[in-house]
Amino acid sequence: MTPRKIDRAFRLAKITMPAVREHILRQLEPQRAALQDITSAQLAAVLMLAKAIYHEGRASTGSECVDGDSVWVGAGVDKLLPLEALRKIEIIHTTEPIPAHRHSGRDWPASQWSITNYKMDYSERV
């Protein structure tokens, strides 16, 4: 497989992240001879399958550390977050009063809510 064919296949498969490309190429290396004669469109189909399997597996774990400096969070969040951003999250615990009240025919005494706020001030320039 020529570098040009590989690059075209990655573009067709919409795989742009260099680390992902390198990882996929390492996994395909043992099959390089078998893949030698396929077209870039056929290789793109193989790459899309690899990408789909990878993302399905990643989603099933809920999270994953990527390259030691980011965390992929699945479970509907589906975002890649830099570890430095996560380290900057400020956790603020406060309370808020709940006045005594009557609900469902029962008197409830005064109490308080426990409130946790998460704040993050992080910008990344790439």
Sequence and secondary structure as in RCSB ss.txt:
>XXXX:A:sequence
MTPRKIDRAFRLAKITMPAVREHILRQLEPQRAALQDITSAQLAAVLMLAKAIYHEGRASTGSECVDGDSVWVGA
GVDKLLPLEALRKIEIIHTTEPIPAHRHSGRDWPASQWSITNYKMDYSERV
>XXXX:A:secstr
  HHHHHHHHHHTT   HHHHHHHHHHHGGGHHHHTTS HHHHHHHHHHHHHHHHHHHHHHSEEEETTTEEEE T
TT EEEEHHHHHT EEEEEEEEE  EEETTEEE  EEEEEEEEE       
